[in-house]
Amino acid sequence: MYYSLTFQKIMIFTAIGLIAGSLIGFAGVLGFGLDGSVFIISVLLSMLVVFAAAMFTELYHIREAINRSRHR
């Protein structure tokens, strides 16, 4: 089954956020003895950071393409 490129990017960034947040959450719960809400918060925050970074890079590439087209 083929998906659009945008949907694939969303799924990849979601997976990256989940994996990073899970690692941070498990480290917080198991390593520091914090409660389970830290796990949920770390997953949500890491997904937010990953999506924000992805949006920034996409906007940067769009800006670079516009600048290149203006210089020609």
RAFENUR-V327327 format. One record per run of one state. SS is the DSSP state (A for helix, B for strand, O for the rest). FROM is the first residue (numbers start at 0). TO is the last residue. If there is no record, write none. Layout:
BEGIN
ss=SS from=FROM to=TO
ss=SS from=FROM to=TO
END
This chain:
BEGIN
ss=O from=0 to=3
ss=A from=4 to=31
ss=O from=32 to=34
ss=A from=35 to=70
ss=O from=71 to=71
END
